[in-house]
Amino acid sequence: MSLSLFEPMSLGSLTLKNRIVMAPMTRSRATQPGNIPNDLMAEYYAQRASAGLIITEGAPISPVARGYSLTPGIYTEAQIAGWQKVTQAVHDRGGKIFIQLWHVGRRSSTAIEGLQPLAPSAIKEPDKVYGPLPNGELGMIDTTTPKAMDLSDIQTTVDDFVIAAKNAMRAGFDGVEIHGAHGYLLDQFMRRYANQRNDIYGGTIENRIRLTVEVCNAVASAIGSDKVGLRISPFVTSNYQTHDSEMPKLTLALLKTLAPLQLAYLHLSENIGNNQTISDSFRKQMRVLYPHPIMLAGGLTHHRSEQFLAQGVAELFAFGTAYICNPNLVERMAQNQPLTRLPNNAHNTFYGGGKEGYTDY
């Protein structure tokens, strides 16, 4: 009997209504000062609660982890209280919701929090982030050269992930997703071009995956491994100038190391930006090493998701852009209805602003 995207699925102690996931997307609607989640955000997520699982936009785990203005944090009491409105609104509509825990590493600017960004090595690449312009408005600004993290910085970062995960449980989330993708801190440690350390966190593949493994173990120990997901993007270079030829080998080593932990899921982001195609043979290698739930995201369609599900290479399928303008994406897909397309000016409402392009679809 073939599986369907629209059938319930067990995920740890949770039962998801279906296998369709709302992918994490930065929308920069938090209330200032304080980067606090608000009623508008609660409405936005509640509108999409028919998804089997919602993964929130990235939530910085500390001030120095922040790389974009107006992103809602998860490190103050006010932020926890704000997120409680979001989780309650989603749960009231029968949804399940994980929060994405985010540390951007070097992809930040001192203009945002007044702090020098942290990274595995003091290497700056050409990059821009959403922050304050000289005229007081918000827009894209250059990043700042980061500080190479010492061992104390690394331990503090692991602790910050744990504290954020515990805060997420207090805020009513069903679980957390650790952001290890898209050129942010954990991804930076895994890539040779960003990590030129010569200590236990640099050099060999075992050393470069060490921080990601430590964070996953620490967070899983704090809140339960069945409440923890990890997002990676080994075949997407984001702001990196070239692909790291060791990433396929590193990814398999990471999966083999993490498999005994039995996380809620592994979230593989692909097919965005500068990316390489993932071969069927590599997907099969991943499945052999990692027999637990795998989530795919990036350029998916209903048909392609069903194919991957039938092939047994993944169990969950995340949609990003489609969820911006199709709050009822599950219903539309189930009824084979055409999806609403983003209007031509949609990019103007991706970051910042009010309900326009956010809750008015």
SULLINVEN-V430900 format. One record per pair of residues at least 12 apart in sequence whose ideal C-beta (glycine too) atoms are under 8 Angstrom apart, sorted by the first residue. I is the first residue (numbers start at 1). J is the second residue. Records with the same first field share a line. If there is no record, write none. Layout:
# SULLINVEN-V430900
I->J + J
This chain:
# SULLINVEN-V430900
2->310
3->309 + 310
4->19 + 306 + 309
5->18 + 19 + 20 + 302 + 305 + 306 + 309 + 317 + 333
6->18 + 19 + 20 + 330 + 333 + 334
7->19
8->52
9->52 + 315 + 316
11->53 + 226 + 264 + 265 + 293 + 316
12->175 + 224 + 225 + 226 + 227 + 264
13->226
14->96 + 174 + 175
16->52 + 53 + 96
17->50 + 51 + 52 + 94 + 95 + 96
18->51 + 52 + 330
19->52 + 305 + 309 + 315 + 316 + 317
20->51 + 52 + 305 + 317 + 319 + 329 + 330 + 333
21->51 + 52 + 53 + 54 + 55 + 295 + 297 + 316 + 317 + 318 + 319
22->48 + 51 + 53 + 54 + 55 + 318 + 319 + 320 + 323 + 329
23->55 + 297 + 318 + 319 + 320 + 323
24->55 + 56 + 57 + 58 + 100 + 177 + 179 + 231 + 320
25->57 + 320 + 321 + 323 + 324
26->57 + 58 + 68 + 71 + 130 + 350 + 351
27->41 + 44 + 57 + 350 + 351 + 358
28->68 + 69 + 70 + 71 + 130 + 351 + 352
29->41 + 44 + 70 + 72 + 352 + 353 + 354 + 358
30->70 + 71 + 72 + 73 + 82
31->82
32->70
34->76 + 78 + 79
35->60 + 66 + 70 + 71 + 72 + 73 + 79
36->72 + 76 + 78 + 79 + 81 + 82
37->72 + 79 + 82 + 83 + 85 + 86
38->82 + 85
39->85
40->354 + 355 + 358 + 359
41->72 + 82 + 85 + 86
42->85 + 86 + 88 + 89
43->89 + 359
44->358 + 359
45->86 + 89 + 90 + 95 + 97
46->86 + 89 + 90 + 92 + 93 + 95
47->327 + 359
48->95 + 323 + 327 + 329
49->89 + 90 + 93 + 94 + 95
50->93 + 95 + 328 + 329 + 330 + 331
51->95 + 323 + 329 + 330
52->96 + 316 + 330
53->96 + 97 + 98 + 174 + 316
54->90 + 95 + 96 + 97 + 98
55->97 + 98 + 99 + 100 + 177 + 229 + 267 + 318
56->86 + 97 + 98 + 99 + 100
57->71 + 72 + 100
58->71 + 100 + 101 + 102 + 179
59->71 + 72 + 73 + 74 + 79 + 83 + 99 + 100 + 101 + 102 + 164
60->73 + 74 + 75 + 102 + 103 + 104
61->73 + 74 + 75 + 101 + 102 + 103 + 160 + 161 + 163 + 164
62->75 + 103 + 160 + 164
63->75 + 113 + 115
64->108 + 113 + 115 + 117 + 118
65->102 + 103 + 104 + 157 + 160 + 185
66->104 + 108 + 112 + 113
67->104 + 105 + 107 + 108 + 109 + 112 + 117 + 129 + 143 + 184
68->104 + 112 + 129 + 130 + 131 + 351
69->112 + 130 + 131 + 132 + 138 + 352
70->130 + 138 + 351 + 352
71->102
74->99 + 101 + 164 + 167 + 168 + 171
75->160 + 163 + 164 + 167
79->167
80->167 + 170 + 171
81->171
83->99 + 168 + 171 + 172 + 173
84->171 + 172
86->171
87->171 + 172 + 173 + 174
88->172
91->172
96->174
97->173 + 174
98->173 + 174 + 175 + 176 + 177 + 229 + 264
99->168 + 171 + 173 + 176 + 177
100->176 + 177 + 178 + 179 + 231
101->161 + 164 + 165 + 168 + 176 + 177 + 178 + 179 + 219
102->179 + 184
103->157 + 160 + 161 + 179 + 184 + 185 + 186
104->117 + 129 + 184 + 185
105->117 + 118 + 119 + 120 + 146 + 184 + 185 + 186 + 187 + 188
106->118 + 119 + 123 + 124 + 125 + 127 + 143 + 146 + 185 + 188 + 194
107->127 + 129 + 143 + 183 + 184 + 239
108->129 + 143 + 144 + 146
109->129 + 131 + 141 + 142 + 143 + 144
110->144
111->131 + 132 + 141 + 144
112->129 + 131 + 132
116->144 + 145 + 146 + 147
117->143 + 144 + 145 + 146 + 147
118->146 + 147 + 149 + 153 + 157 + 185
119->146 + 147 + 148 + 149 + 185 + 188 + 194
120->148 + 149 + 188 + 189 + 194 + 195 + 196 + 197 + 201 + 202
121->146 + 148 + 194 + 195 + 196 + 197 + 202
122->145 + 146 + 147 + 148
123->146 + 193 + 194 + 196
124->143 + 144 + 145 + 146
125->143 + 194 + 239 + 240 + 241
126->239
127->142 + 143 + 239
128->140 + 141 + 142 + 143
129->141 + 143
130->351 + 352
138->351 + 352
148->197
151->199
154->201 + 211
157->185 + 211 + 215
158->211 + 214 + 215 + 218
159->218
161->178 + 215 + 218 + 219
162->218 + 219 + 222
164->176
165->219 + 222 + 223 + 228
166->222 + 223
168->223
169->223 + 227
174->227
175->223 + 226 + 227 + 228 + 229 + 264
176->219 + 223 + 227 + 228 + 229
177->228 + 229 + 230 + 231 + 267
178->212 + 215 + 216 + 219 + 228 + 229 + 230 + 231
179->231
180->212 + 215 + 230 + 231 + 232
181->231 + 232 + 233 + 236 + 267 + 269
182->233 + 236 + 238 + 269
183->237 + 238 + 239 + 240
186->211 + 212 + 215
187->232 + 233 + 238
189->201 + 208 + 209 + 210 + 211 + 212
190->208 + 209 + 212 + 234 + 247 + 250 + 254
191->208 + 240 + 244 + 247
192->208 + 244 + 246
193->240 + 241 + 242 + 244
194->240
195->208
205->246 + 249 + 250 + 253
206->253
208->250
209->250 + 253 + 254 + 257
212->230 + 254
213->254 + 257 + 258
216->228 + 230 + 258 + 261 + 263
217->261
220->261 + 263
225->261 + 262 + 263 + 264
226->262 + 263 + 264
227->264
228->263 + 264
229->263 + 264 + 265 + 266 + 267 + 295
230->258 + 263 + 265 + 266 + 267
231->267 + 268 + 269
232->251 + 254 + 266 + 267 + 268 + 269
233->268 + 269 + 270 + 272
234->247 + 248 + 250 + 251
235->247 + 248 + 270 + 275 + 276 + 277 + 278
236->269 + 270 + 271 + 272 + 273 + 274 + 275 + 298
237->273 + 274 + 275
238->273 + 274
240->274
243->274 + 276
248->282
251->286
252->285 + 286 + 289
255->286 + 289 + 290
256->289 + 290
258->290
259->289 + 290 + 291 + 292
262->292
263->292
264->293
265->292 + 293 + 294 + 295 + 315 + 316
266->290 + 292 + 293 + 294 + 295
267->295 + 297 + 318
268->286 + 294 + 295 + 296 + 297 + 314
269->297 + 298
270->296 + 297 + 298 + 299
271->298 + 299
272->298 + 299
275->298
280->311 + 313
283->311 + 313 + 314
284->313
286->313
287->312 + 313
293->315 + 316
294->313 + 314 + 315 + 316
295->314 + 315 + 316 + 317 + 318
296->308 + 314 + 316 + 317 + 318
297->317 + 318 + 319 + 320
298->320
300->317 + 318 + 319
302->333 + 336
305->317
321->342
322->339
324->342 + 346 + 350 + 357 + 361
325->339 + 340 + 341 + 342 + 343 + 346 + 361
326->339 + 340 + 361
327->361
340->361
